[in-house]
Amino acid sequence: MTEITYYSILENNQLKLPWSNDDRLVQRHLENDKGAQLAALVGEEMPVDKLFNTGVITIYTQDLLENFINKRKNKSYYLQNAFFLIDDLDKKFKFRGARYLRVIYLVAAMSQKNAFTQKMNWLLNFVSIFDDMDDIRSLIKEYNLKGWSDFDYNFLENLLKGPHEAPVWSKQKINLQFTSMRYQYYFEVAQSFQDINELLKVDDGHIKLDRLQNEHSLELLHMNYELSKFFPDSDGK
């Protein structure tokens, strides 16, 4: 049978919304209520009252932008890297919009939660901010980043070619696990890149929670809504 994810809102240990596989009402609550927590219930296609007794309910702790910065400031390589990029890229590229700021904060939070290596953090930053390999190669050289191989450049080039969105599954999702941690990290960076592109759709209301592949992406929804208010999208990056 087909697996379905049902969503609700938990507040003060009580469900505030009926379980539904339509995530739009849940998103509105998350956007407008900082105390709201996302709850997800995954199960087979059957009445929700039966799933409630047999499925596993997951509660996602939601990061807010100010909380993330206050907790991680001066302690996190990822956040220090984010502050450096925010300052340096503004001087170099004079971006027309604020989208890149949202991306940098999302990359920092995603990297922190996934415990990405420094190289993986750089990879995710570069591919999420830029669409030109020449810009990326230039910055890798300028920042004197060591240990970059042809594999890394080919990986970035393939991510830039797309698809930028997660695959759509008509049946149960397929989960891959690589026996080599090296390749597992690259795989998780690719998923995180697609999830960041999905999260950025919050402005046009087309974000789909079931398209998010990394569980930590669901923990960043509150932060994502705050970022969209602080740094709204405009024409150009």
C-alpha positions in Angstrom: 0.0 0.0 0.0 1.1 3.6 -0.5 2.8 5.4 2.4 1.3 8.8 3.2 2.5 11.5 5.6 -0.1 13.2 7.7 0.6 16.5 9.4 -0.7 18.4 12.4 0.4 21.1 14.9 1.4 20.4 18.5 1.3 23.1 21.1 1.6 22.6 24.8 1.5 18.8 24.2 -1.9 19.0 22.5 -2.8 18.6 18.9 -4.2 21.9 17.5 -5.2 20.6 14.0 -6.8 17.5 12.7 -4.4 15.1 11.0 -4.3 15.8 7.2 -2.1 15.0 4.2 -2.7 18.6 3.0 0.1 20.6 4.5 -1.2 24.1 3.7 -3.0 24.7 7.0 0.0 23.4 8.9 2.3 25.8 7.1 0.1 28.8 7.9 0.2 27.9 11.6 3.9 27.5 11.6 4.4 30.8 9.8 2.2 32.8 12.3 2.8 31.0 15.6 6.3 30.7 17.0 5.0 28.2 19.6 3.7 25.8 17.0 5.5 22.5 16.5 5.2 20.4 13.4 4.0 16.9 14.0 4.1 14.2 11.3 2.6 10.7 11.1 3.7 8.3 8.4 1.6 5.3 7.6 -0.2 3.3 5.0 -3.3 4.5 3.2 -6.0 3.8 5.8 -8.2 5.8 8.1 -6.2 8.3 10.2 -7.8 7.1 13.4 -6.3 3.7 12.9 -2.9 5.2 12.0 -2.9 7.2 15.2 -2.7 3.9 17.1 -0.3 2.1 14.9 2.0 4.7 13.3 4.9 6.6 14.8 4.4 10.3 15.4 7.5 12.5 14.9 7.7 16.0 16.5 10.1 18.4 14.8 11.8 21.0 17.0 11.7 24.2 15.0 14.7 26.5 14.8 14.1 30.2 14.8 16.7 32.4 13.2 17.5 34.5 16.3 17.7 31.3 18.4 20.0 29.6 16.0 22.4 32.6 15.9 22.3 33.1 19.7 23.1 29.5 20.4 25.8 29.1 17.7 27.5 32.5 17.7 31.2 32.3 18.1 30.9 28.5 18.6 30.0 27.2 15.2 32.3 27.0 12.2 29.2 27.0 10.0 27.9 30.3 11.4 31.3 31.9 11.3 31.6 30.9 7.7 28.1 32.3 7.0 29.0 35.7 8.4 32.3 35.7 6.4 30.4 34.9 3.2 27.6 37.5 3.8 30.3 40.2 4.2 32.6 39.1 1.4 30.1 38.2 -1.3 28.3 41.5 -0.9 31.5 43.3 -1.6 32.4 41.1 -4.6 29.1 40.6 -6.3 26.7 43.3 -5.3 23.7 41.0 -5.4 20.5 42.7 -6.5 18.3 40.9 -4.0 18.5 39.3 -0.6 18.0 35.7 -1.6 21.6 34.8 -1.1 21.4 35.8 2.5 18.5 33.4 3.1 20.5 30.7 1.4 23.6 31.2 3.5 21.7 31.0 6.8 19.8 27.9 5.6 23.1 26.3 4.5 24.6 27.1 7.9 21.7 25.5 9.8 21.5 22.5 7.5 25.3 21.9 7.7 25.2 22.2 11.5 22.3 19.7 11.8 23.9 17.2 9.5 27.4 17.7 10.9 28.8 18.2 7.5 32.6 18.5 7.0 34.0 21.8 6.1 34.3 20.9 2.5 30.7 19.7 2.4 29.7 23.0 3.9 31.6 24.9 1.2 30.1 22.7 -1.5 26.6 23.3 -0.3 27.2 27.1 0.0 28.7 27.4 -3.5 26.1 25.3 -5.4 23.2 27.0 -3.5 24.4 30.6 -4.1 25.9 30.5 -7.6 24.9 29.1 -11.0 28.2 29.7 -12.7 31.2 27.3 -12.2 33.7 30.1 -13.1 32.6 32.1 -10.0 32.9 29.0 -7.9 36.3 28.1 -9.2 37.5 31.6 -8.7 36.4 31.7 -5.0 37.9 28.2 -4.3 41.2 29.6 -5.5 40.9 32.9 -3.8 39.9 31.4 -0.4 42.8 29.0 -0.8 40.6 25.9 -0.1 42.7 22.8 -0.1 42.0 19.2 -1.2 39.5 19.9 -4.0 39.5 17.2 -6.7 38.1 16.8 -10.1 35.4 14.7 -8.5 34.3 17.8 -6.4 34.1 20.0 -9.5 32.2 17.4 -11.5 29.8 17.0 -8.6 29.1 20.7 -8.5 28.7 20.9 -12.2 26.2 18.0 -12.1 24.2 19.6 -9.3 24.0 22.9 -11.2 22.7 21.1 -14.3 19.7 19.8 -12.2 17.2 18.7 -11.3 17.1 21.2 -8.5 14.0 19.6 -7.0 13.5 16.3 -5.2 12.1 13.3 -7.2 8.3 12.7 -7.0 7.5 9.2 -5.8 4.2 7.6 -6.9 4.7 4.8 -4.3 6.8 4.5 -1.2 10.0 6.7 -1.2 13.3 5.0 -1.8 16.0 5.5 0.9 19.6 5.1 -0.2 22.5 4.6 2.2 26.1 4.5 1.0 28.6 2.2 2.7 31.3 4.8 2.2 30.7 7.9 4.5 32.5 10.0 1.8 29.8 9.3 -0.8 27.1 9.4 1.8 28.0 13.0 2.6 28.0 14.0 -1.1 24.5 12.3 -1.4 23.3 14.3 1.6 24.6 17.5 0.2 22.7 16.9 -3.0 19.5 16.2 -1.0 20.1 19.4 1.1 20.6 21.4 -2.1 17.3 20.3 -3.5 15.6 20.9 -0.1 16.9 24.4 0.1 15.4 25.1 -3.3 12.1 23.7 -2.1 12.2 25.8 1.1 12.9 29.0 -1.0 9.4 28.5 -2.6 7.8 29.6 0.7 7.2 33.1 -0.8 5.0 31.9 -3.7 3.2 29.3 -1.4 4.3 26.3 -3.5 6.5 24.6 -1.0 5.5 20.9 -0.5 6.5 19.4 2.8 6.5 15.9 1.4 9.1 16.9 -1.2 11.6 17.6 1.6 14.1 14.7 1.8 16.2 15.5 4.8 14.4 15.2 8.1 16.3 18.2 9.4 14.7 20.4 6.6 11.4 20.0 8.4 13.1 21.4 11.5 14.0 24.6 9.7 10.5 25.7 8.6 10.2 28.4 11.3 13.6 29.7 10.4 12.7 29.7 6.8 9.5 31.8 7.4 11.5 34.3 9.4 14.2 34.5 6.7 11.5 35.2 4.1 10.3 38.2 6.2 13.8 39.6 6.9 15.2 38.9 3.4 12.3 38.9 0.9 12.9 37.6 -2.6 13.3 40.1 -5.4 14.3 40.0 -9.0 17.8 38.6 -9.3 19.9 37.1 -6.6 
